Amino acid sequence: MSAQKPTAAAPVRADAQRNAERVLAAARRAVAAHGLEVSFHEIAREAGVGVGTVYRRYPEREQLMAAVLRDILGELTATARRALEAEGAWDGFVLLFGDLTLRSAQNAGLSSSLGQHGGPAIAAQRRQLLDLARLVVERAQGAGSLRRDLTWQDVLQLTQAATASGCALGLEPAPARSRQTTLAVLLDGLRTDAR
């Protein structure tokens, strides 16, 4: 009797792969709009698939939320690496600061939820991003283009200022154009060299 050959894992069908990508993209949009507690039904509706498709791909809610966080953190980490490789330290800082601001505006409750979802893998990815962000800030400070009287943590906290959605003295929340203006003012305030 001959020994049986191990069977190779079946390749993922093209439509199943497309559905998985649609579910993840829809989950990101739904999380951005509603936070990490968004329902699988909302995600399925956003993806244009049945809720069973979402559950088949991500049987546990934690798996889907970890995939969303992994995706977002992966993009931010790639931006931080590009920022470190930028020719000018200030240009690299502006790239990262702007992207962090944009992602904060796009993803409701992301920062406050990082410690609650994804376990050790997400925690390690978050630490890697923070280490890179620190290096970007310190590089700009070392080049003399970014204020030195702030810690790198202070600087990262300021990314939230351009995305604040609360009302000031009864004013409506700022539209995207106002966020861009706020971002420009913040960057001007952080820069040390004269224009």
One Martini backbone bead per residue (centre of mass of N, CA, C, O) as a GRO file, in nm:
protein
  195
    1MET     BB    1   0.095   0.037   0.025
    2SER     BB    2   0.067   0.362  -0.041
    3ALA     BB    3   0.148   0.666   0.032
    4GLN     BB    4   0.004   0.952   0.105
    5LYS     BB    5  -0.035   1.253  -0.021
    6PRO     BB    6  -0.026   1.562   0.052
    7THR     BB    7  -0.249   1.811   0.058
    8ALA     BB    8  -0.314   2.095  -0.079
    9ALA     BB    9  -0.421   2.388  -0.048
   10ALA     BB   10  -0.677   2.545  -0.148
   11PRO     BB   11  -0.747   2.779  -0.348
   12VAL     BB   12  -0.859   3.085  -0.360
   13ARG     BB   13  -1.120   3.215  -0.471
   14ALA     BB   14  -1.182   3.497  -0.641
   15ASP     BB   15  -1.459   3.568  -0.508
   16ALA     BB   16  -1.364   3.530  -0.216
   17GLN     BB   17  -1.144   3.744  -0.224
   18ARG     BB   18  -1.326   3.980  -0.297
   19ASN     BB   19  -1.509   3.957  -0.049
   20ALA     BB   20  -1.287   4.001   0.161
   21GLU     BB   21  -1.212   4.285   0.062
   22ARG     BB   22  -1.495   4.409   0.095
   23VAL     BB   23  -1.525   4.359   0.396
   24LEU     BB   24  -1.278   4.521   0.490
   25ALA     BB   25  -1.356   4.791   0.358
   26ALA     BB   26  -1.633   4.811   0.500
   27ALA     BB   27  -1.527   4.800   0.788
   28ARG     BB   28  -1.366   5.060   0.771
   29ARG     BB   29  -1.605   5.247   0.707
   30ALA     BB   30  -1.780   5.169   0.954
   31VAL     BB   31  -1.572   5.245   1.170
   32ALA     BB   32  -1.543   5.539   1.085
   33ALA     BB   33  -1.853   5.605   1.139
   34HIS     BB   34  -1.910   5.405   1.429
   35GLY     BB   35  -1.692   5.230   1.514
   36LEU     BB   36  -1.597   4.919   1.672
   37GLU     BB   37  -1.924   4.848   1.732
   38VAL     BB   38  -2.007   4.754   1.477
   39SER     BB   39  -2.203   4.566   1.285
   40PHE     BB   40  -2.226   4.300   1.072
   41HIS     BB   41  -2.471   4.406   0.917
   42GLU     BB   42  -2.346   4.676   0.834
   43ILE     BB   43  -2.106   4.556   0.683
   44ALA     BB   44  -2.264   4.388   0.479
   45ARG     BB   45  -2.417   4.624   0.355
   46GLU     BB   46  -2.160   4.783   0.268
   47ALA     BB   47  -2.049   4.528   0.088
   48GLY     BB   48  -2.285   4.357  -0.053
   49VAL     BB   49  -2.341   4.122   0.155
   50GLY     BB   50  -2.383   3.867   0.344
   51VAL     BB   51  -2.351   3.794   0.673
   52GLY     BB   52  -2.224   3.511   0.623
   53THR     BB   53  -1.967   3.615   0.485
   54VAL     BB   54  -1.852   3.753   0.730
   55TYR     BB   55  -1.851   3.500   0.921
   56ARG     BB   56  -1.669   3.319   0.746
   57ARG     BB   57  -1.420   3.510   0.756
   58TYR     BB   58  -1.528   3.624   1.061
   59PRO     BB   59  -1.635   3.457   1.329
   60GLU     BB   60  -1.499   3.682   1.497
   61ARG     BB   61  -1.502   4.003   1.585
   62GLU     BB   62  -1.200   4.032   1.666
   63GLN     BB   63  -1.087   3.957   1.387
   64LEU     BB   64  -1.198   4.201   1.232
   65MET     BB   65  -1.084   4.430   1.408
   66ALA     BB   66  -0.790   4.342   1.371
   67ALA     BB   67  -0.783   4.377   1.063
   68VAL     BB   68  -0.843   4.677   1.062
   69LEU     BB   69  -0.607   4.768   1.241
   70ARG     BB   70  -0.381   4.643   1.071
   71ASP     BB   71  -0.437   4.808   0.818
   72ILE     BB   72  -0.404   5.094   0.935
   73LEU     BB   73  -0.125   5.055   1.071
   74GLY     BB   74   0.021   4.977   0.811
   75GLU     BB   75  -0.015   5.249   0.668
   76LEU     BB   76   0.119   5.426   0.886
   77THR     BB   77   0.393   5.283   0.882
   78ALA     BB   78   0.459   5.347   0.588
   79THR     BB   79   0.456   5.653   0.630
   80ALA     BB   80   0.679   5.665   0.845
   81ARG     BB   81   0.900   5.552   0.661
   82ARG     BB   82   0.883   5.776   0.448
   83ALA     BB   83   0.946   6.005   0.646
   84LEU     BB   84   1.238   5.903   0.717
   85GLU     BB   85   1.322   5.913   0.392
   86ALA     BB   86   1.307   6.191   0.363
   87GLU     BB   87   1.500   6.446   0.279
   88GLY     BB   88   1.331   6.617   0.469
   89ALA     BB   89   1.244   6.644   0.795
   90TRP     BB   90   0.993   6.826   0.762
   91ASP     BB   91   0.853   6.671   0.535
   92GLY     BB   92   0.823   6.411   0.699
   93PHE     BB   93   0.657   6.528   0.927
   94VAL     BB   94   0.417   6.632   0.757
   95LEU     BB   95   0.334   6.361   0.648
   96LEU     BB   96   0.267   6.226   0.921
   97PHE     BB   97   0.087   6.438   1.056
   98GLY     BB   98  -0.126   6.443   0.830
   99ASP     BB   99  -0.201   6.139   0.837
  100LEU     BB  100  -0.285   6.123   1.133
  101THR     BB  101  -0.510   6.331   1.107
  102LEU     BB  102  -0.677   6.191   0.890
  103ARG     BB  103  -0.720   5.919   1.040
  104SER     BB  104  -0.863   6.040   1.284
  105ALA     BB  105  -1.104   6.151   1.117
  106GLN     BB  106  -1.183   5.861   0.981
  107ASN     BB  107  -1.149   5.711   1.283
  108ALA     BB  108  -1.356   5.631   1.511
  109GLY     BB  109  -1.197   5.551   1.807
  110LEU     BB  110  -0.918   5.426   1.753
  111SER     BB  111  -0.714   5.511   1.974
  112SER     BB  112  -0.899   5.414   2.223
  113SER     BB  113  -0.903   5.093   2.099
  114LEU     BB  114  -0.619   4.958   2.077
  115GLY     BB  115  -0.611   4.816   2.371
  116GLN     BB  116  -0.892   4.630   2.316
  117HIS     BB  117  -0.768   4.524   2.037
  118GLY     BB  118  -0.579   4.236   1.898
  119GLY     BB  119  -0.367   4.222   2.098
  120PRO     BB  120  -0.031   4.165   2.067
  121ALA     BB  121  -0.008   4.235   1.764
  122ILE     BB  122  -0.121   4.524   1.784
  123ALA     BB  123   0.070   4.624   2.002
  124ALA     BB  124   0.328   4.588   1.829
  125GLN     BB  125   0.240   4.772   1.595
  126ARG     BB  126   0.204   5.025   1.766
  127ARG     BB  127   0.495   5.043   1.873
  128GLN     BB  128   0.627   5.073   1.597
  129LEU     BB  129   0.486   5.336   1.520
  130LEU     BB  130   0.583   5.503   1.763
  131ASP     BB  131   0.883   5.475   1.707
  132LEU     BB  132   0.875   5.612   1.429
  133ALA     BB  133   0.746   5.878   1.518
  134ARG     BB  134   0.971   5.960   1.709
  135LEU     BB  135   1.192   5.974   1.490
  136VAL     BB  136   1.059   6.194   1.321
  137VAL     BB  137   1.053   6.410   1.539
  138GLU     BB  138   1.358   6.404   1.619
  139ARG     BB  139   1.463   6.476   1.340
  140ALA     BB  140   1.326   6.757   1.322
  141GLN     BB  141   1.454   6.866   1.581
  142GLY     BB  142   1.756   6.816   1.498
  143ALA     BB  143   1.719   7.014   1.237
  144GLY     BB  144   1.546   7.276   1.351
  145SER     BB  145   1.219   7.263   1.252
  146LEU     BB  146   1.127   7.164   1.542
  147ARG     BB  147   1.017   7.196   1.827
  148ARG     BB  148   1.180   7.132   2.160
  149ASP     BB  149   0.946   7.188   2.392
  150LEU     BB  150   0.844   6.909   2.290
  151THR     BB  151   0.726   6.614   2.289
  152TRP     BB  152   0.639   6.354   2.096
  153GLN     BB  153   0.367   6.320   2.238
  154ASP     BB  154   0.264   6.606   2.207
  155VAL     BB  155   0.266   6.612   1.900
  156LEU     BB  156   0.066   6.373   1.857
  157GLN     BB  157  -0.173   6.501   2.012
  158LEU     BB  158  -0.219   6.736   1.796
  159THR     BB  159  -0.374   6.566   1.579
  160GLN     BB  160  -0.654   6.605   1.728
  161ALA     BB  161  -0.713   6.914   1.688
  162ALA     BB  162  -0.799   6.893   1.371
  163THR     BB  163  -1.053   6.674   1.460
  164ALA     BB  164  -1.240   6.819   1.622
  165SER     BB  165  -1.611   6.788   1.681
  166GLY     BB  166  -1.670   7.000   1.860
  167CYS     BB  167  -1.816   7.268   2.000
  168ALA     BB  168  -1.777   7.630   1.976
  169LEU     BB  169  -1.997   7.832   2.098
  170GLY     BB  170  -2.216   7.678   1.894
  171LEU     BB  171  -2.060   7.571   1.673
  172GLU     BB  172  -2.011   7.399   1.416
  173PRO     BB  173  -1.854   7.162   1.290
  174ALA     BB  174  -1.583   7.121   1.106
  175PRO     BB  175  -1.493   7.108   0.806
  176ALA     BB  176  -1.249   6.996   0.605
  177ARG     BB  177  -1.133   7.278   0.543
  178SER     BB  178  -1.087   7.356   0.841
  179ARG     BB  179  -0.888   7.128   0.901
  180GLN     BB  180  -0.670   7.230   0.708
  181THR     BB  181  -0.631   7.498   0.852
  182THR     BB  182  -0.557   7.381   1.127
  183LEU     BB  183  -0.313   7.225   1.029
  184ALA     BB  184  -0.151   7.469   0.926
  185VAL     BB  185  -0.137   7.614   1.202
  186LEU     BB  186   0.003   7.393   1.358
  187LEU     BB  187   0.257   7.377   1.180
  188ASP     BB  188   0.343   7.668   1.224
  189GLY     BB  189   0.370   7.633   1.542
  190LEU     BB  190   0.600   7.396   1.515
  191ARG     BB  191   0.779   7.576   1.366
  192THR     BB  192   1.106   7.736   1.374
  193ASP     BB  193   1.153   7.829   1.098
  194ALA     BB  194   1.161   8.065   0.877
  195ARG     BB  195   0.981   8.166   0.581
   0.00000   0.00000   0.00000
